Amino acid sequence: MLYVFLGDDVVRAKTEAMKRARDAQVVRVGENGEAYANAMSFVGAQGMFAPSVALILDRPLDDDDGVVLIEENGDALVSADTLVIAVVPELSATDKKKFPKGTTFEEFELPATPESPPPNVFALTDAYMAGDRKASWVTYRSLINAGVEPEMVHGTLAWAVRSMLLAGQTKTAAEAGMKDYTYNKAKRAVQKLGLDAATNASRALISVYDDARSGRGSMEDLIEIFLLKK
């Protein structure tokens, strides 16, 4: 079963993905998760703590191996009993054709004129990439208080830092394998914060993930410490 969750309300899309997969062992594929090259090994697998496995693919078309997974194994994902949900904020008509017949597309768009704007996890990455620790922390607390999962915040932060590293080590968006807007934004951030700082942040986020999984602290608290650390 292959679902594609589209739209700029990424928080709601990922929250819904977790709800759909609540009876299975979730395997995140993409940033700070399993490699796309290994994704098919989980299809049809039994979870260690659940009767089945569900795959959540984070922006597969932003990764070369993710594109290969969809183009070469899309039909198998559609016909499999394994629940597979790809979260794709932006999808052009050309990219949509990469997904096989039988894929179910669902849209998660932010309201055009909300009375009270929902929390947006990208406001946190914007503040973090601007080097504003206070705004990063305030935004993070608002997301947590609104019910956003810390794991989701961690994944988005890791994606932002990875974008900075790629932008800092390449000269063009094409070389980095990124879209122009994302690349230019990451390029400005790494030029301001420095490549060493981005490298250290990447290592710190890996430690946050490992410490949370090992029981050395809650993901919520560890992310907060990460954001407040100079």
BELNORGI-V530052 format. One line per field, one symbol per residue. ss: DSSP state (2 for helix, 1 for strand, 0 for the rest). burial: # if it has 24 or more other C-alpha atoms within 12 Angstrom, else .. A space follows every 50 residues. Layout:
ss = ???
burial = ???
This chain:
ss = 01111100022222222222000011111000010222222200000000 00111111022202222222222222222000111111000022220000 00011110000000000000222222222000222222222222200002 22222222222222222200002222000222222222222220222222 222222222222200000222222222200
burial = ##################.##..##########.##..##.####..... .############.###.##..##.###.#.##########......### ..#.#.##.........##############....##.######...### ###################...#..###...######.##..###.###. ##.######.........######.##...
